[in-house]
Amino acid sequence: MIITAGHRNTTGGGTPGEQERTPRFARAYVTALRDAGHTVHYVQSLDDAKDKRPDFYSGTLDQVATRVVSIAKGLDSDALIVMLDLHIEDGAAPRGCFAVVPDDPTIKPASADVSADVWTHNERARTLGANIIAAISSATGIPIRTATAPGLMSERATAVGAKGSRLAMFRITAPLRDRMVRLIVEHGNIEKDRALLDAPETPMRCARAVASVLTLESWPSDRPRRGG
């Protein structure tokens, strides 16, 4: 498992208040996933010796994504890896939680090339993303947002994707798409879901729900052996 806290890097960004909240979720995920027996790599904690900030990565978003690739390449080549990039949605958007699935807006969505990083060829991400969001909603009461599908949003439908560009995390990790499921998890709307998001118990409820899904998940039959 690879966990990264959204916008906790020198590039910054995100909706106001998001940077202050994502570490709470990241730390809860690390604890719950390790308790469930997973090996977890929390990217923001990996340069602590240099910056002394356990929830901040001293590098740009591109460098965070490059570190994700480096971690993944160092794991068992037969293992299926899951990378979760943890976020909270902008207040102007509809309420609810959802997962963003890689779907390269720079190429045709119906590309027949099986190596294309598009919605059709990211079945594992769609399956896991939908199950994660259903579990988070059930555990917290945050509603499921329907975008491209219930609980799922295509990368093309994001603010960046709608302009024809890739999200940096998906662009840089794309070469590992065959062995790494990559998802951006939006836990809810920072304004409309604030009471639930800021409840002290919510991060751990989300984390335990996700850990349960990852423990019980039934993957498509063509998956590599599970690990990481």
Backbone hydrogen bonds, N-H to C=O, Kabsch-Sander energy under -0.5 kcal/mol:
donor,donor_aa,acceptor,acceptor_aa,energy
2,I,82,V,-2.6
3,I,41,H,-2.7
4,T,84,L,-2.1
6,G,4,T,-0.6
6,G,86,L,-2.7
8,R,5,A,-1.7
9,N,7,H,-1.4
10,T,57,Y,-0.6
10,T,59,G,-2.2
11,T,59,G,-0.6
12,G,9,N,-1.0
18,E,15,T,-2.6
21,R,17,G,-0.7
21,R,18,E,-1.2
22,T,18,E,-2.2
24,R,21,R,-1.0
25,F,21,R,-1.1
26,A,22,T,-2.6
27,R,23,P,-2.8
28,A,24,R,-1.5
29,Y,25,F,-2.6
30,V,26,A,-2.5
31,T,27,R,-2.2
32,A,28,A,-2.8
33,L,29,Y,-2.7
34,R,30,V,-2.1
35,D,31,T,-2.4
36,A,32,A,-1.3
37,G,34,R,-1.6
38,H,33,L,-2.6
40,V,38,H,-0.5
41,H,1,M,-2.4
42,Y,40,V,-0.6
43,V,3,I,-2.4
43,V,41,H,-0.8
45,S,42,Y,-1.6
46,L,43,V,-1.9
48,D,45,S,-1.1
50,K,47,D,-1.3
51,D,47,D,-2.4
52,K,48,D,-2.4
56,F,44,Q,-0.8
56,F,53,R,-1.6
57,Y,8,R,-2.1
58,S,56,F,-0.6
59,G,57,Y,-2.3
64,V,60,T,-2.1
65,A,61,L,-2.6
66,T,62,D,-2.2
67,R,63,Q,-2.0
68,V,64,V,-2.0
69,V,65,A,-2.0
70,S,66,T,-2.2
71,I,67,R,-2.6
72,A,68,V,-2.5
73,K,69,V,-2.5
74,G,70,S,-1.0
74,G,71,I,-0.8
75,L,72,A,-1.5
79,A,76,D,-1.9
80,L,225,R,-1.3
81,I,79,A,-0.6
81,I,179,R,-2.9
83,M,181,V,-3.3
84,L,2,I,-2.6
85,D,83,M,-0.5
85,D,183,L,-2.7
86,L,4,T,-2.8
86,L,84,L,-0.6
87,H,185,V,-3.1
89,E,188,G,-2.5
93,A,90,D,-1.3
97,C,143,P,-2.8
98,F,186,E,-2.1
99,A,151,G,-2.4
100,V,184,I,-2.9
101,V,153,M,-2.7
104,D,117,D,-2.9
107,I,104,D,-1.1
111,S,108,K,-1.6
114,V,112,A,-0.6
116,A,113,D,-2.2
118,V,116,A,-1.9
121,H,118,V,-0.8
122,N,119,W,-1.6
126,R,122,N,-2.1
127,T,123,E,-2.8
128,L,124,R,-2.7
129,G,125,A,-2.7
130,A,126,R,-2.2
131,N,127,T,-1.9
132,I,128,L,-2.7
133,I,129,G,-2.4
134,A,130,A,-2.2
135,A,131,N,-1.9
136,I,132,I,-2.6
137,S,133,I,-2.6
138,S,134,A,-2.2
139,A,135,A,-2.1
140,T,136,I,-1.8
141,G,137,S,-2.7
145,R,97,C,-2.6
147,A,145,R,-0.6
147,A,149,A,-1.6
147,A,152,L,-0.8
148,T,152,L,-1.5
149,A,152,L,-1.9
151,G,145,R,-1.8
152,L,149,A,-2.5
153,M,99,A,-2.5
155,E,101,V,-1.7
157,A,154,S,-1.6
158,T,155,E,-1.4
162,A,158,T,-2.7
163,K,160,V,-1.1
164,G,161,G,-2.1
165,S,160,V,-1.6
171,R,167,L,-2.8
172,I,168,A,-2.5
173,T,169,M,-1.4
174,A,170,F,-1.0
176,L,173,T,-2.2
177,R,174,A,-2.2
179,R,176,L,-1.6
180,M,176,L,-1.3
181,V,81,I,-3.0
182,R,180,M,-0.5
183,L,83,M,-2.3
184,I,100,V,-1.6
185,V,85,D,-2.4
185,V,183,L,-0.6
186,E,98,F,-2.9
186,E,184,I,-0.7
187,H,87,H,-2.3
187,H,185,V,-0.7
190,I,89,E,-2.4
193,D,189,N,-2.4
194,R,191,E,-1.1
197,L,193,D,-2.8
198,D,194,R,-2.8
199,A,196,L,-0.8
202,T,199,A,-1.8
205,R,201,E,-2.0
206,C,202,T,-2.7
207,A,203,P,-2.6
208,R,204,M,-2.8
209,A,205,R,-1.9
210,V,206,C,-2.4
211,A,207,A,-2.6
212,S,208,R,-2.2
213,V,209,A,-2.0
214,L,210,V,-2.6
215,T,211,A,-1.6
216,L,212,S,-1.9
217,E,213,V,-2.0
219,W,217,E,-0.7
223,R,220,P,-1.9
225,R,78,D,-0.6
227,G,80,L,-1.4
